[in-house]
Amino acid sequence: MRNKKLVIEIVVLLLVILFLYTGLSKFMDFKGFTYDLNNQPFPNSFTPTLRWLIPITEIAIVSTLLFERTRTIGLLASLVLMSLFTIYTALVLLHVFEYVPCSCGGVIKHLTWPQHLIFNLFFVVITCVALRFSNRNALHQFTYTQ
């Protein structure tokens, strides 16, 4: 039980670091992030919404992960967002788009697309593990408080 709680805490910490870093780096280089969005294979009409939605969502996820009461919601939101990023990365690698778009900002920008896929899959997997352990802990606590 304690090991599972430790795993959950480590995963939450990694997700907080990831989303806080990526969200803040997008705001710190907002012009560059907007430019990168305009170089993606989806219509540029999405950019005005996405340039705010993505970093705000990442920071909102951080805020849900910080509190035990909202942690499961944060883990689910993390899973959804990382799954979307992973699917997008896989589509790039499968040459679904006419051209290879530029990648994310910050340090992550230096990863190749295959490295991006592995990076994203790692976070999808550890988030699934944390959710599974988290749900078992919730069920375990519910059973013993009845």
Accessible surface in RSA format (square Angstrom, percent):
REM  Atomic radii and reference values for relative SASA: ProtOr
REM  Chains: A
REM  Algorithm: Lee & Richards
REM  Probe-radius: 1.40
REM  Slices: 20
REM RES _ NUM      All-atoms   Total-Side   Main-Chain    Non-polar    All polar
REM                ABS   REL    ABS   REL    ABS   REL    ABS   REL    ABS   REL
RES MET A   1   112.85  58.4  73.46  48.6  39.38  93.8  67.46  57.4  45.38  60.1
RES ARG A   2   210.73  88.5 202.28 103.1   8.44  20.1  80.03 109.4 130.70  79.2
RES ASN A   3   115.65  79.8 113.86 110.0   1.79   4.3  26.73  64.3  88.92  85.9
RES LYS A   4    64.17  31.3  63.97  39.2   0.20   0.5  35.71  32.1  28.46  30.3
RES LYS A   5    93.15  45.4  93.15  57.2   0.00   0.0  71.50  64.4  21.64  23.1
RES LEU A   6   106.04  59.1 102.20  73.1   3.84   9.6 105.23  73.9   0.80   2.2
RES VAL A   7    50.38  33.2  49.53  44.8   0.85   2.0  50.38  43.8   0.00   0.0
RES ILE A   8    11.21   6.4  11.21   8.4   0.00   0.0  11.21   8.1   0.00   0.0
RES GLU A   9    67.66  38.8  63.86  48.3   3.79   9.0  31.52  61.0  36.13  29.5
RES ILE A  10    85.30  48.5  84.45  62.9   0.85   2.0  85.26  61.4   0.04   0.1
RES VAL A  11     6.57   4.3   6.57   5.9   0.00   0.0   6.57   5.7   0.00   0.0
RES VAL A  12     8.09   5.3   8.09   7.3   0.00   0.0   8.09   7.0   0.00   0.0
RES LEU A  13   103.52  57.7 100.68  72.0   2.83   7.1 103.13  72.4   0.39   1.0
RES LEU A  14    62.49  34.8  61.01  43.6   1.48   3.7  61.01  42.8   1.48   4.0
RES LEU A  15     0.00   0.0   0.00   0.0   0.00   0.0   0.00   0.0   0.00   0.0
RES VAL A  16    18.71  12.3  18.71  16.9   0.00   0.0  18.71  16.3   0.00   0.0
RES ILE A  17    97.38  55.4  93.47  69.6   3.91   9.4  96.71  69.6   0.67   1.8
RES LEU A  18    15.06   8.4  11.18   8.0   3.88   9.8  14.95  10.5   0.11   0.3
RES PHE A  19     1.85   0.9   1.85   1.1   0.00   0.0   1.85   1.1   0.00   0.0
RES LEU A  20    70.08  39.0  70.08  50.1   0.00   0.0  70.08  49.2   0.00   0.0
RES TYR A  21    80.39  37.5  71.73  40.8   8.66  22.5  75.49  56.7   4.91   6.0
RES THR A  22    11.42   8.1  11.02  11.2   0.39   0.9  11.01  14.8   0.40   0.6
RES GLY A  23     0.00   0.0   0.00   N/A   0.00   0.0   0.00   0.0   0.00   0.0
RES LEU A  24    79.79  44.4  79.79  57.1   0.00   0.0  79.79  56.0   0.00   0.0
RES SER A  25    23.01  19.4  16.84  22.5   6.17  14.2  16.15  34.4   6.86   9.6
RES LYS A  26    17.03   8.3  14.74   9.0   2.29   5.5  10.89   9.8   6.14   6.5
RES PHE A  27    66.96  33.5  50.85  31.5  16.11  41.9  50.95  30.9  16.01  45.8
RES MET A  28   165.23  85.6 125.56  83.1  39.66  94.4 110.14  93.6  55.08  73.0
RES ASP A  29    86.29  60.4  83.04  82.7   3.25   7.7  31.35  73.8  54.94  54.8
RES PHE A  30    48.80  24.4  46.02  28.5   2.78   7.2  46.02  27.9   2.78   7.9
RES LYS A  31   182.84  89.2 173.42 106.4   9.42  22.4 121.50 109.4  61.33  65.3
RES GLY A  32    22.00  27.1   0.00   N/A  22.00  27.1  20.89  57.3   1.11   2.5
RES PHE A  33    19.95  10.0  16.52  10.2   3.42   8.9  18.93  11.5   1.01   2.9
RES THR A  34    21.12  15.0  21.12  21.4   0.00   0.0  20.53  27.6   0.59   0.9
RES TYR A  35   145.55  68.0 142.04  80.8   3.51   9.1 102.83  77.3  42.72  52.7
RES ASP A  36    14.68  10.3  14.68  14.6   0.00   0.0   4.74  11.2   9.95   9.9
RES LEU A  37    10.27   5.7  10.03   7.2   0.25   0.6  10.09   7.1   0.18   0.5
RES ASN A  38    56.91  39.2  46.17  44.6  10.74  25.9  12.35  29.7  44.55  43.1
RES ASN A  39    47.63  32.8  45.73  44.2   1.90   4.6  11.87  28.6  35.76  34.6
RES GLN A  40    16.67   9.3  13.84  10.1   2.84   6.8   5.78  12.3  10.90   8.3
RES PRO A  41    37.89  27.6   5.09   4.6  32.80 119.2   8.68   7.2  29.21 181.5
RES PHE A  42    52.52  26.3  44.51  27.6   8.01  20.9  48.11  29.2   4.41  12.6
RES PRO A  43    77.02  56.1  64.70  59.0  12.31  44.8  76.40  63.1   0.62   3.8
RES ASN A  44    85.14  58.7  72.85  70.4  12.29  29.6  25.94  62.4  59.20  57.2
RES SER A  45    87.60  74.0  58.91  78.6  28.69  66.1  56.10 119.5  31.49  44.1
RES PHE A  46   102.15  51.1  99.16  61.4   2.99   7.8 102.15  61.9   0.00   0.0
RES THR A  47     5.61   4.0   5.61   5.7   0.00   0.0   5.60   7.5   0.01   0.0
RES PRO A  48    75.71  55.2  69.73  63.6   5.98  21.7  70.27  58.0   5.44  33.8
RES THR A  49    87.22  62.0  79.77  80.9   7.45  17.7  53.54  71.9  33.68  50.9
RES LEU A  50    38.29  21.3  38.29  27.4   0.00   0.0  38.29  26.9   0.00   0.0
RES ARG A  51    72.79  30.6  72.79  37.1   0.00   0.0   0.61   0.8  72.18  43.7
RES TRP A  52   121.00  48.6 121.00  58.6   0.00   0.0 109.89  58.6  11.10  18.0
RES LEU A  53    95.76  53.3  92.22  66.0   3.53   8.9  95.59  67.1   0.17   0.5
RES ILE A  54    27.87  15.9  26.60  19.8   1.28   3.1  27.87  20.1   0.00   0.0
RES PRO A  55     0.00   0.0   0.00   0.0   0.00   0.0   0.00   0.0   0.00   0.0
RES ILE A  56    91.00  51.8  88.85  66.2   2.15   5.2  90.20  65.0   0.80   2.2
RES THR A  57    42.13  30.0  39.21  39.8   2.92   7.0  32.86  44.1   9.26  14.0
RES GLU A  58     1.86   1.1   1.86   1.4   0.00   0.0   0.00   0.0   1.86   1.5
RES ILE A  59    52.88  30.1  52.63  39.2   0.26   0.6  52.63  37.9   0.26   0.7
RES ALA A  60    47.53  43.7  42.01  64.8   5.52  12.6  47.15  66.4   0.38   1.0
RES ILE A  61     6.15   3.5   5.28   3.9   0.87   2.1   6.08   4.4   0.07   0.2
RES VAL A  62     8.03   5.3   8.03   7.3   0.00   0.0   8.03   7.0   0.00   0.0
RES SER A  63    53.34  45.1  50.46  67.3   2.88   6.6  37.69  80.3  15.65  21.9
RES THR A  64    33.83  24.1  32.76  33.2   1.07   2.5  33.81  45.4   0.02   0.0
RES LEU A  65     0.00   0.0   0.00   0.0   0.00   0.0   0.00   0.0   0.00   0.0
RES LEU A  66    99.55  55.4  77.73  55.6  21.82  54.8  78.92  55.4  20.63  55.5
RES PHE A  67   126.14  63.1 124.26  77.0   1.89   4.9 126.14  76.5   0.00   0.0
RES GLU A  68   114.03  65.5  96.57  73.1  17.46  41.6  48.61  94.0  65.42  53.4
RES ARG A  69   227.04  95.3 190.67  97.2  36.36  86.6  75.30 102.9 151.74  92.0
RES THR A  70    44.25  31.5  43.94  44.5   0.32   0.8  43.60  58.6   0.66   1.0
RES ARG A  71    27.62  11.6  27.62  14.1   0.00   0.0   8.73  11.9  18.89  11.5
RES THR A  72    53.59  38.1  52.88  53.6   0.72   1.7  33.13  44.5  20.47  30.9
RES ILE A  73   107.70  61.3 106.82  79.6   0.88   2.1 107.17  77.2   0.53   1.4
RES GLY A  74     0.00   0.0   0.00   N/A   0.00   0.0   0.00   0.0   0.00   0.0
RES LEU A  75     0.00   0.0   0.00   0.0   0.00   0.0   0.00   0.0   0.00   0.0
RES LEU A  76    89.25  49.7  89.11  63.7   0.14   0.4  89.17  62.6   0.08   0.2
RES ALA A  77    35.21  32.4  26.15  40.3   9.06  20.6  33.01  46.5   2.20   5.8
RES SER A  78     0.00   0.0   0.00   0.0   0.00   0.0   0.00   0.0   0.00   0.0
RES LEU A  79    38.97  21.7  38.97  27.9   0.00   0.0  38.97  27.4   0.00   0.0
RES VAL A  80    90.24  59.4  86.91  78.7   3.33   8.0  89.98  78.2   0.27   0.7
RES LEU A  81    19.52  10.9  19.26  13.8   0.27   0.7  19.49  13.7   0.04   0.1
RES MET A  82     4.26   2.2   4.26   2.8   0.00   0.0   2.51   2.1   1.75   2.3
RES SER A  83    33.16  28.0  31.66  42.2   1.50   3.5  23.90  50.9   9.26  13.0
RES LEU A  84   102.15  56.9  97.63  69.8   4.52  11.4  97.93  68.8   4.21  11.3
RES PHE A  85    59.89  30.0  59.09  36.6   0.80   2.1  59.57  36.1   0.32   0.9
RES THR A  86    13.39   9.5  13.39  13.6   0.00   0.0  13.39  18.0   0.00   0.0
RES ILE A  87   100.47  57.2  98.52  73.4   1.95   4.7 100.44  72.3   0.03   0.1
RES TYR A  88    53.35  24.9  52.12  29.7   1.23   3.2  53.20  40.0   0.15   0.2
RES THR A  89     3.27   2.3   3.27   3.3   0.00   0.0   0.00   0.0   3.27   5.0
RES ALA A  90    30.18  27.8  29.28  45.2   0.91   2.1  30.18  42.5   0.00   0.0
RES LEU A  91    60.48  33.7  60.48  43.3   0.00   0.0  60.48  42.5   0.00   0.0
RES VAL A  92     6.09   4.0   2.28   2.1   3.81   9.2   3.71   3.2   2.38   6.5
RES LEU A  93    53.08  29.6  38.65  27.7  14.42  36.3  39.98  28.1  13.09  35.2
RES LEU A  94   127.36  70.9 105.96  75.8  21.41  53.8 108.55  76.2  18.81  50.6
RES HIS A  95   143.34  78.3 120.97  84.1  22.37  57.2  86.81  89.5  56.53  65.8
RES VAL A  96    88.98  58.6  57.11  51.7  31.86  76.8  63.78  55.4  25.20  68.3
RES PHE A  97    52.91  26.5  37.82  23.4  15.09  39.3  41.82  25.4  11.10  31.8
RES GLU A  98   179.28 102.9 135.26 102.3  44.02 104.8  59.05 114.2 120.23  98.2
RES TYR A  99   105.99  49.5  96.39  54.8   9.60  25.0  92.65  69.6  13.34  16.4
RES VAL A 100    88.52  58.3  64.82  58.7  23.70  57.1  65.31  56.7  23.21  63.0
RES PRO A 101     4.09   3.0   0.22   0.2   3.86  14.0   1.33   1.1   2.76  17.2
RES CYS A 102    43.41  32.8  29.50  32.9  13.92  32.7  36.71  93.0   6.71   7.2
RES SER A 103    17.30  14.6   9.30  12.4   8.00  18.4   8.26  17.6   9.03  12.7
RES CYS A 104    53.79  40.7  42.79  47.7  11.00  25.9  11.59  29.4  42.20  45.5
RES GLY A 105    21.82  26.9   0.00   N/A  21.82  26.9  17.86  49.0   3.96   8.9
RES GLY A 106    34.04  42.0   0.00   N/A  34.04  42.0  20.42  56.0  13.62  30.5
RES VAL A 107   108.55  71.4 105.85  95.8   2.70   6.5 106.79  92.8   1.76   4.8
RES ILE A 108    18.50  10.5  17.35  12.9   1.14   2.8  18.50  13.3   0.00   0.0
RES LYS A 109    92.62  45.2  81.17  49.8  11.45  27.3  47.63  42.9  44.99  47.9
RES HIS A 110   150.91  82.5 122.43  85.1  28.48  72.9  81.18  83.7  69.73  81.1
RES LEU A 111    55.20  30.7  45.80  32.8   9.40  23.6  46.07  32.4   9.13  24.6
RES THR A 112    73.56  52.3  65.47  66.4   8.09  19.3  70.08  94.1   3.47   5.3
RES TRP A 113    38.83  15.6  36.57  17.7   2.26   5.3  29.52  15.7   9.30  15.1
RES PRO A 114    71.91  52.4  70.31  64.1   1.60   5.8  71.19  58.8   0.73   4.5
RES GLN A 115    88.33  49.4  84.91  62.1   3.42   8.1  25.50  54.3  62.83  47.7
RES HIS A 116     6.39   3.5   6.39   4.4   0.00   0.0   5.23   5.4   1.17   1.4
RES LEU A 117    41.09  22.9  41.09  29.4   0.00   0.0  41.09  28.9   0.00   0.0
RES ILE A 118   121.20  69.0 119.96  89.4   1.24   3.0 120.52  86.8   0.68   1.8
RES PHE A 119    58.90  29.5  53.65  33.2   5.26  13.7  58.66  35.6   0.24   0.7
RES ASN A 120     7.07   4.9   7.07   6.8   0.00   0.0   0.00   0.0   7.07   6.8
RES LEU A 121    78.25  43.6  78.11  55.9   0.14   0.3  78.25  55.0   0.00   0.0
RES PHE A 122   101.17  50.6  93.95  58.2   7.22  18.8 100.37  60.9   0.80   2.3
RES PHE A 123    13.31   6.7  13.31   8.2   0.00   0.0  13.31   8.1   0.00   0.0
RES VAL A 124    24.01  15.8  24.01  21.7   0.00   0.0  24.01  20.9   0.00   0.0
RES VAL A 125    87.17  57.4  85.72  77.6   1.45   3.5  87.12  75.7   0.05   0.1
RES ILE A 126    26.09  14.8  26.04  19.4   0.06   0.1  26.09  18.8   0.00   0.0
RES THR A 127     0.00   0.0   0.00   0.0   0.00   0.0   0.00   0.0   0.00   0.0
RES CYS A 128    56.72  42.9  51.24  57.2   5.47  12.9  24.38  61.8  32.34  34.9
RES VAL A 129    54.83  36.1  52.28  47.3   2.55   6.1  54.80  47.6   0.03   0.1
RES ALA A 130     0.00   0.0   0.00   0.0   0.00   0.0   0.00   0.0   0.00   0.0
RES LEU A 131    13.41   7.5  13.41   9.6   0.00   0.0  13.41   9.4   0.00   0.0
RES ARG A 132   143.20  60.1 136.95  69.8   6.26  14.9  46.05  62.9  97.16  58.9
RES PHE A 133    41.18  20.6  41.18  25.5   0.00   0.0  41.18  25.0   0.00   0.0
RES SER A 134    16.41  13.9  13.02  17.4   3.39   7.8   1.51   3.2  14.90  20.9
RES ASN A 135    81.89  56.5  76.66  74.1   5.23  12.6  25.92  62.4  55.97  54.1
RES ARG A 136   103.87  43.6  99.43  50.7   4.44  10.6  37.91  51.8  65.96  40.0
RES ASN A 137    18.60  12.8  18.53  17.9   0.06   0.2  10.75  25.9   7.85   7.6
RES ALA A 138    58.90  54.2  49.93  77.1   8.96  20.4  54.05  76.1   4.85  12.8
RES LEU A 139   117.48  65.4 113.48  81.2   4.00  10.1 116.89  82.1   0.59   1.6
RES HIS A 140    80.44  44.0  75.36  52.4   5.08  13.0  61.50  63.4  18.93  22.0
RES GLN A 141   100.96  56.5  97.44  71.2   3.52   8.4  31.19  66.4  69.77  52.9
RES PHE A 142   119.42  59.7 114.73  71.1   4.69  12.2 118.87  72.1   0.56   1.6
RES THR A 143    80.73  57.4  66.35  67.3  14.39  34.3  57.40  77.1  23.33  35.3
RES TYR A 144   159.05  74.3 129.10  73.5  29.94  77.9  87.86  66.0  71.18  87.7
RES THR A 145   110.16  78.3  74.52  75.5  35.63  84.9  70.46  94.6  39.70  60.0
RES GLN A 146   153.03  85.6  89.66  65.5  63.37 150.9  55.10 117.3  97.93  74.3
END  Absolute sums over single chains surface
CHAIN  1 A     9047.8       8049.2        998.6       6586.9       2460.8
END  Absolute sums over all chains
TOTAL          9047.8       8049.2        998.6       6586.9       2460.8
